[in-house]
């Protein structure tokens, strides 16, 4: 397969993906219904209808099962909650708004691993209010962490690694299905674990043996209104283990953000019997700055530093957010060469498969994949540790959420 044919293949894939992003996900709920959810037309200048229809008790009870660690603070008119079912945070905000007995002026506080992201008001107008260090300390005192308030949540996560363009074999792929879960240990501290079921492997000589999925601890911290930290240690994706630290400064109401990511890792894999690992010898250090363009939901991001295999260089990303889907294009120049590619993040239907009060089985809320034309030269190679911190925070940006109801 030549470079031109690879480009044609990528273009076709992107055309399919764009249609999926803007149309096919309607049945999965790509965009909140403006008339039923936020009533922008009826409310005039506000985003929320002044007189929304109250749901029946049975419907309200079913809706509330979507949430975990749900706390209603009537004194301060606040509702804090965590939801892991939907990639788009607006769905949780809208569902709680529709089922809230007191809607006007109510503040909704979405949590990530038990840590509040920000405060949001849907009526009379949509507002995003960042939380200072004092705000977070006050909230933490009034809302003690309780691990038992979280479900035993299991998700099915596909994994697809592919190389294109080799004459002997046009597509080389490694396809797995991961059954993953999280164990909440304390506020912000989560153990990610699971089981990997291999399906296809034509990339390397690793056997199709059932083995542990990535297992790692992650500590998520919100330091103040605009500084966030994610620290991970354990067995990561892409057969790397070690330590990863991500810091990001992002005001969820402003366009500029910047961050730093560093890690020290080594190679590991599970043969048919036993466990093999190499020494920690891969150091990575990357810094980036990003700018968000409204109302197009476009983020421009420039990053640079040292990738794996001591490969140093720069990368420029153009990222477009849809309601549930994110699509990006990038170019990269490093010491190992130049390349370009695309990436996307999508939810996998149907979402919830089975659920009780304490247990849930679902498809993953996010499948993230990236393609580049590098032909095995390790250009800008890196490993993955769950959802990148910058991608996570993009989902809670004021512009991204309000653009869904304009």
Order of alpha helices (4+ residues) and beta strands (2+ residues): alpha-alpha-alpha-beta-beta-alpha-beta-beta-beta-beta-alpha-beta-beta-beta-beta-beta-beta-beta-beta-beta-beta-beta-beta-beta-beta-beta-beta-beta-alpha-alpha
